């Protein structure tokens, strides 16, 4: 994976986390345990510190960056959807940031909250826990139900299992030149089988 030291600071990636070889980590980046970082993600700790805590995921083409002396943080079990941009903000425990959302400096997303796709969170905006947050500029429109919070947790567990699947089964290969007869499809059971060692 492309990992770069700057000003003597080297990214930290525990062995039980997975960073795709096409993601980029620069400088003061601290990854927790069981974290998934997807292809094309860029975590630039060349100004402020970037922290992705245990069980969180940062998906394809996300950007995390910040200003000097400012941390950009995804708390435990945070879920950052494809193409989101986090700049100098804090995403609370078990919160979900939708695809292509933008969250600016000093913003705080409360735990268990869901930020809708393409939402724009203004600098220094603060949102309480358990909220559905949508729009541009974003507003909290209602409380999330227990079922919605459980749905989010289930999605994050899929990414925690994906860490194991990637470590155990993903490797670079040459493409096939034609589709095999009876080509199988990936099922939700595949993650369970790999997790159990089957």
C-alpha positions in Angstrom: 0.0 0.0 0.0 1.2 3.6 -0.6 2.2 4.8 2.9 4.3 7.9 3.2 6.2 9.5 6.1 6.3 13.2 6.4 8.1 15.4 9.0 9.1 12.1 10.7 5.5 11.0 11.2 4.6 7.5 9.8 1.0 6.2 9.4 0.0 3.5 11.9 -1.9 0.4 10.6 -2.5 -2.6 12.9 -2.1 -6.0 11.3 -5.8 -6.8 11.9 -6.9 -3.9 9.7 -7.0 -3.8 5.9 -5.9 -0.9 3.7 -6.4 -1.4 0.0 -3.2 -1.1 -2.1 -4.7 1.8 -4.0 -5.5 3.8 -0.9 -2.9 6.5 0.2 -1.9 7.2 3.8 0.3 10.2 4.5 2.0 11.2 7.7 0.0 11.5 11.0 -2.6 8.9 10.3 -3.7 6.5 13.1 -5.8 3.5 12.1 -7.5 1.4 14.8 -8.2 -2.4 14.8 -10.5 -4.1 12.4 -10.7 -1.0 10.1 -11.4 -1.2 6.4 -9.9 1.5 4.1 -11.1 1.2 0.5 -9.5 1.7 -2.9 -8.8 5.3 -3.8 -9.3 6.6 -0.3 -6.8 9.4 0.6 -6.0 10.0 4.3 -3.6 13.0 4.4 -2.1 13.6 7.7 0.3 16.3 6.4 -1.4 19.1 8.4 -3.8 17.8 11.1 -4.0 14.3 12.5 -6.3 11.7 10.9 -7.8 9.1 13.3 -10.0 6.1 12.2 -10.9 4.2 15.3 -11.6 0.5 15.9 -14.2 -1.2 13.6 -14.7 1.8 11.4 -14.6 1.9 7.6 -13.6 4.5 5.0 -14.8 3.5 1.6 -13.7 4.0 -2.0 -12.5 7.5 -3.0 -13.1 9.2 0.4 -10.8 12.0 1.5 -9.8 12.8 5.0 -7.8 15.9 5.7 -7.6 18.9 8.1 -5.7 22.0 9.2 -2.7 22.0 11.6 -3.4 21.2 15.2 -6.9 19.9 14.2 -7.9 16.2 14.3 -10.2 14.6 11.8 -11.8 11.7 13.6 -14.0 8.7 12.8 -15.0 7.2 16.1 -15.6 3.5 16.7 -17.8 1.7 14.2 -18.1 4.8 12.1 -19.1 4.1 8.5 -17.9 6.5 5.7 -19.7 6.0 2.4 -18.1 6.1 -1.1 -16.7 9.5 -2.1 -17.3 11.3 1.2 -15.0 14.2 2.2 -14.2 14.7 5.9 -12.2 17.9 6.8 -11.3 18.6 10.4 -14.5 17.1 11.7 -15.5 14.4 14.2 -17.9 11.6 13.2 -19.4 10.0 16.3 -19.4 6.4 17.3 -21.6 4.2 15.1 -22.5 7.1 12.8 -23.0 6.7 9.0 -21.9 9.3 6.5 -23.6 8.8 3.2 -22.0 8.7 -0.2 -20.5 12.0 -1.5 -21.4 13.9 1.7 -19.1 16.7 2.7 -18.4 17.6 6.4 -16.3 20.7 7.1 -14.0 21.9 9.9 -15.2 21.8 13.4 -18.4 19.9 12.6 -19.6 17.2 15.1 -21.8 14.3 14.0 -23.5 12.7 17.0 -23.2 8.9 17.7 -25.7 6.6 15.8 -26.6 9.5 13.4 -27.0 9.0 9.7 -25.9 11.7 7.3 -27.7 11.4 3.9 -25.9 11.0 0.6 -24.6 14.3 -0.9 -25.4 16.2 2.3 -23.3 19.3 3.0 -22.4 19.9 6.7 -21.3 23.4 7.3 -18.2 24.3 9.4 -18.8 24.1 13.2 -22.3 22.5 12.8 -23.2 20.2 15.6 -25.7 17.4 15.5 -27.0 15.4 18.4 -27.0 11.6 18.6 -29.5 9.4 16.8 -30.5 11.9 14.1 -31.3 11.7 10.4 -29.3 14.5 8.8 -30.0 15.5 5.2 -29.7 18.4 2.7 -27.4 21.2 1.7 -26.9 22.9 4.0 -27.8 19.8 6.1 -30.5 19.8 8.8 -31.5 17.1 11.3 -35.0 16.2 10.2 -36.0 13.5 12.8 -34.9 11.0 15.4 -33.8 7.6 14.0 -35.7 4.5 15.0 -34.0 1.6 16.8 -34.6 -0.5 13.6 -32.7 2.1 11.5 -29.8 2.2 14.0 -29.7 -1.7 13.9 -29.7 -1.6 10.1 -26.7 0.7 10.2 -24.9 -1.6 12.7 -25.5 -4.5 10.4 -24.0 -2.7 7.4 -20.9 -1.8 9.4 -20.5 -5.4 10.5 -20.4 -6.4 6.8 -17.3 -4.1 6.4 -15.7 -5.6 9.5 -16.1 -9.0 7.9 -14.8 -7.6 4.6 -11.5 -6.9 6.4 -11.1 -10.6 7.0 -12.3 -11.5 3.5 -9.7 -9.2 1.9 -6.9 -10.5 4.1 -7.7 -14.1 3.4 -8.9 -14.2 -0.2 -8.1 -11.1 -2.2 -5.0 -10.9 -4.3 -4.0 -9.4 -7.7 -4.5 -11.7 -10.7 -4.6 -11.5 -14.5 -8.2 -11.2 -15.8 -10.0 -14.1 -17.5 -10.6 -13.6 -21.2 -14.2 -15.0 -21.1 -16.8 -15.8 -18.5 -16.6 -19.3 -17.1 -19.6 -21.6 -17.4 -21.7 -21.6 -14.2 -19.9 -18.6 -12.8 -21.0 -18.2 -9.2 -22.1 -15.0 -7.5 -20.8 -13.7 -4.1 -23.4 -14.2 -1.4 -23.7 -12.8 2.1 -22.7 -16.3 3.4 -19.3 -15.9 1.8 -18.2 -13.5 4.5 -19.4 -15.8 7.2 -17.6 -18.8 5.7 -14.3 -16.9 5.5 -14.7 -15.6 9.1 -15.2 -19.2 10.3 -12.3 -20.4 8.3 -14.5 -22.5 5.9 
